[in-house]
Amino acid sequence: GVNNYGHHNSFISCRFMNGKNSGGFGWAAKLEQSDENRFVGCTFQDNGHSNGYGYGQVYDTGSGLNRFIGCDFVNGGSGVPCVFSDSGPGRCVFSGCNFDSAMGNTSFLVLSGGGHVVQGNVFLNIGGGASSGGPYSGVTLSSTNNTVIGNQFYSSSGTYAAAITETG
């Protein structure tokens, strides 16, 4: 339509790598006012910076309703979650994904807005590389009405790790 943001995009078997080496935020994707997108079978590796707000390999802001199906999220910049969502609508779906070794003091998924579904994923090396603080978790939720079911959580450091942290 005229003057509308893009939405209904499909990213299939794409590789987003080494954004953390850029001078900017290093995002693999920033979803701003762009909802109902699908990422299927994509790889996100070594993206994002922790400098400034909106850090993450993927930054979802003012969007929501996005789906990540069968994707691999590996490493990232130091202290950078795989997905950071401050989207008021929320309602993103993460299904059948692998989350491997978020670097430093962070959680893999940091999700605001309600109604997210986190189902059938593997979270590996939770708390890996954490120098202090915590808990760092597979999933951090700061709202209500979320569904987290059938996931596997593996910690590398019992001191700093949790499956789910609720801040809301």
C-alpha positions as CSV (number, residue, x, y, z in Angstrom):
1,G,0.0,0.0,0.0
2,V,0.9,3.7,-0.2
3,N,3.2,4.9,2.7
4,N,3.0,1.6,4.6
5,Y,6.0,-0.3,6.0
6,G,7.0,-3.6,4.4
7,H,5.7,-6.8,5.9
8,H,4.9,-10.5,4.9
9,N,8.6,-11.0,3.9
10,S,10.1,-14.5,3.7
11,F,13.8,-15.3,4.4
12,I,14.5,-18.9,3.5
13,S,17.9,-20.7,4.1
14,C,19.7,-17.3,4.4
15,R,23.0,-16.9,6.3
16,F,23.6,-13.7,8.3
17,M,27.2,-13.6,9.5
18,N,29.9,-11.4,11.1
19,G,27.7,-8.3,11.6
20,K,29.6,-7.7,14.9
21,N,32.6,-6.7,12.8
22,S,30.7,-3.7,11.4
23,G,31.0,-0.2,12.7
24,G,27.2,0.1,13.3
25,F,24.9,-2.0,15.4
26,G,25.8,-5.1,13.4
27,W,22.2,-6.5,13.3
28,A,21.5,-9.4,11.1
29,A,17.9,-8.0,10.8
30,K,16.0,-5.1,12.3
31,L,12.3,-5.5,12.2
32,E,10.7,-2.1,12.6
33,Q,7.1,-1.7,11.8
34,S,7.5,-4.8,9.7
35,D,5.4,-7.7,11.0
36,E,4.3,-11.1,9.8
37,N,7.8,-12.0,8.5
38,R,9.1,-15.6,8.2
39,F,12.7,-16.7,8.8
40,V,12.9,-20.4,7.9
41,G,16.1,-22.5,8.1
42,C,18.3,-19.4,8.4
43,T,21.7,-19.1,10.2
44,F,22.5,-16.1,12.4
45,Q,26.2,-16.1,13.5
46,D,28.4,-13.5,15.1
47,N,26.1,-10.5,14.7
48,G,25.3,-7.5,16.9
49,H,27.0,-5.1,19.3
50,S,26.0,-4.4,22.9
51,N,26.6,-0.6,22.4
52,G,23.4,1.3,22.6
53,Y,19.7,0.3,22.9
54,G,18.3,-2.3,20.5
55,Y,21.2,-4.7,20.7
56,G,20.8,-8.2,19.4
57,Q,21.6,-10.4,16.4
58,V,17.9,-9.7,15.5
59,Y,16.2,-6.5,16.8
60,D,12.4,-6.6,16.7
61,T,10.9,-3.2,17.5
62,G,7.4,-2.0,17.1
63,S,6.7,-5.1,15.0
64,G,5.9,-8.5,16.5
65,L,4.1,-11.3,14.8
66,N,7.3,-12.7,13.3
67,R,8.2,-16.3,13.0
68,F,11.6,-18.0,13.3
69,I,11.3,-21.7,12.3
70,G,14.2,-24.1,12.2
71,C,16.9,-21.4,12.5
72,D,20.4,-21.6,14.0
73,F,21.6,-18.8,16.2
74,V,25.3,-19.0,17.1
75,N,27.6,-16.8,19.2
76,G,27.1,-13.1,18.6
77,G,28.8,-10.0,19.8
78,S,29.8,-10.0,23.5
79,G,26.7,-9.5,25.7
80,V,24.4,-9.7,22.7
81,P,21.2,-11.8,22.8
82,C,20.2,-13.8,19.7
83,V,16.9,-11.9,19.6
84,F,16.0,-8.7,21.4
85,S,12.3,-7.7,21.1
86,D,10.9,-4.6,22.7
87,S,7.9,-4.8,20.4
88,G,4.6,-3.9,22.1
89,P,2.6,-6.3,20.0
90,G,4.9,-9.3,20.8
91,R,3.5,-12.6,19.6
92,C,6.6,-13.9,17.9
93,V,7.1,-17.6,17.3
94,F,10.4,-19.5,17.8
95,S,10.0,-23.1,16.9
96,G,12.6,-25.8,16.2
97,C,15.6,-23.5,16.5
98,N,19.1,-24.0,17.9
99,F,20.5,-21.4,20.2
100,D,24.2,-22.0,20.7
101,S,26.6,-20.1,22.9
102,A,25.5,-16.5,23.4
103,M,28.7,-14.7,24.2
104,G,29.1,-13.1,27.6
105,N,26.6,-11.6,30.0
106,T,23.3,-12.1,28.2
107,S,20.3,-14.3,27.6
108,F,19.5,-16.0,24.3
109,L,16.0,-14.5,23.9
110,V,15.0,-11.2,25.5
111,L,11.3,-10.7,24.8
112,S,9.0,-7.9,25.8
113,G,5.4,-7.8,24.7
114,G,3.1,-10.7,25.5
115,G,2.0,-13.8,23.6
116,H,5.3,-15.1,22.4
117,V,5.6,-18.8,21.7
118,V,8.9,-20.6,22.4
119,Q,8.5,-24.2,21.4
120,G,10.7,-27.2,20.7
121,N,14.0,-25.3,20.7
122,V,17.5,-26.2,22.0
123,F,19.4,-23.7,24.2
124,L,23.0,-24.8,24.6
125,N,25.8,-23.3,26.8
126,I,23.6,-20.9,28.8
127,G,25.8,-18.6,30.9
128,G,28.8,-19.4,28.7
129,G,31.4,-16.7,28.9
130,A,29.5,-14.9,31.7
131,S,31.9,-13.0,33.9
132,S,29.5,-12.0,36.7
133,G,26.0,-11.3,37.6
134,G,23.1,-13.1,36.2
135,P,21.1,-15.1,36.0
136,Y,21.6,-15.4,32.3
137,S,19.0,-17.6,30.7
138,G,17.7,-19.3,27.6
139,V,14.6,-17.0,27.7
140,T,14.0,-13.7,29.5
141,L,10.4,-12.6,29.5
142,S,9.1,-9.2,30.7
143,S,5.4,-9.6,29.9
144,T,2.6,-12.0,30.3
145,N,0.6,-14.6,28.3
146,N,3.7,-16.3,26.8
147,T,4.0,-20.0,26.1
148,V,7.3,-21.8,26.6
149,I,6.9,-25.5,26.0
150,G,9.0,-28.6,25.0
151,N,12.4,-26.9,24.9
152,Q,15.8,-28.3,26.0
153,F,18.0,-26.1,28.2
154,Y,21.7,-26.9,28.8
155,S,23.8,-24.8,31.1
156,S,27.6,-24.3,31.0
157,S,27.6,-22.5,34.3
158,G,25.0,-23.3,37.0
159,T,26.0,-20.2,38.9
160,Y,24.7,-17.8,36.2
161,A,22.2,-19.9,34.3
162,A,18.5,-20.4,34.3
163,A,16.1,-21.8,31.8
164,I,13.6,-18.9,32.1
165,T,13.9,-15.5,33.8
166,E,10.7,-13.5,34.3
167,T,11.1,-9.8,34.9
168,G,7.5,-8.8,34.4
